[in-house]
Amino acid sequence: METFFLITSFEDGWREEEFIYDEVVCDYCIDALDVPEEKIEDATYSAEGIELSLCSLTKEDLIDDWYVNLYKVSSKS
């Protein structure tokens, strides 16, 4: 099960230069990507994009819409 995601393309209306603030990165993950706040272990912005680490995932999470969409929009290494 994937727990680390790299997001390199962003929804319209979000300005990448604002991602220097950790709270904006978290807000993006919650509001734009629909990731439940309690599942976010760490979310930071780097030159590569948003690095998102998840925690406490269950089998049900893996088939939930937010996880499936997150998997689709993230960059694969």
C-alpha positions as CSV (number, residue, x, y, z in Angstrom):
1,M,0.0,0.0,0.0
2,E,1.3,3.4,-1.0
3,T,1.8,5.9,1.8
4,F,4.0,8.4,0.1
5,F,2.9,10.6,-2.8
6,L,4.5,13.3,-4.9
7,I,2.0,15.8,-6.4
8,T,3.5,17.9,-9.2
9,S,0.4,19.3,-10.9
10,F,-2.1,21.4,-9.0
11,E,-5.8,22.3,-9.3
12,D,-6.8,25.6,-10.8
13,G,-7.1,28.4,-8.3
14,W,-4.2,27.3,-6.1
15,R,-1.0,29.4,-6.4
16,E,2.2,27.3,-6.2
17,E,4.1,30.2,-4.6
18,E,1.8,30.0,-1.6
19,F,2.9,26.4,-0.9
20,I,5.9,27.8,1.0
21,Y,3.5,27.9,4.0
22,D,2.9,24.5,5.6
23,E,-0.7,25.3,6.4
24,V,-1.4,26.1,2.7
25,V,0.1,22.7,1.7
26,C,-2.1,20.9,4.2
27,D,-5.2,22.9,3.1
28,Y,-4.5,21.9,-0.5
29,C,-4.3,18.2,0.5
30,I,-7.6,18.4,2.5
31,D,-9.6,20.8,0.2
32,A,-8.4,20.0,-3.3
33,L,-7.4,16.4,-2.9
34,D,-10.1,15.4,-0.3
35,V,-7.5,13.7,1.9
36,P,-8.9,13.3,5.4
37,E,-6.9,15.4,7.8
38,E,-6.4,12.4,10.2
39,K,-4.7,10.4,7.4
40,I,-2.0,13.1,6.8
41,E,1.2,12.3,8.6
42,D,3.3,15.0,6.8
43,A,2.8,17.4,3.9
44,T,5.6,19.6,2.6
45,Y,6.4,21.5,-0.5
46,S,9.8,21.1,-2.2
47,A,11.2,22.0,-5.6
48,E,9.8,18.7,-6.9
49,G,6.2,19.4,-5.7
50,I,4.1,18.5,-2.7
51,E,5.4,15.5,-0.7
52,L,2.6,13.8,1.1
53,S,3.0,11.0,3.6
54,L,-0.1,9.2,4.9
55,C,-0.6,7.3,8.1
56,S,-3.2,4.9,9.7
57,L,-4.5,3.6,6.3
58,T,-7.0,0.8,6.3
59,K,-8.1,-1.6,3.6
60,E,-11.2,0.5,3.2
61,D,-9.1,3.6,2.5
62,L,-7.5,1.9,-0.5
63,I,-10.8,1.8,-2.3
64,D,-12.1,5.1,-1.1
65,D,-12.5,7.8,-3.8
66,W,-10.0,10.2,-2.2
67,Y,-7.2,7.6,-2.1
68,V,-7.9,6.4,-5.7
69,N,-7.9,9.9,-7.0
70,L,-4.7,10.7,-5.0
71,Y,-3.0,7.7,-6.6
72,K,-4.1,8.8,-10.1
73,V,-2.8,12.4,-9.7
74,S,0.5,11.6,-8.0
75,S,3.8,11.2,-9.9
76,K,5.1,7.7,-9.9
77,S,8.8,7.2,-9.3
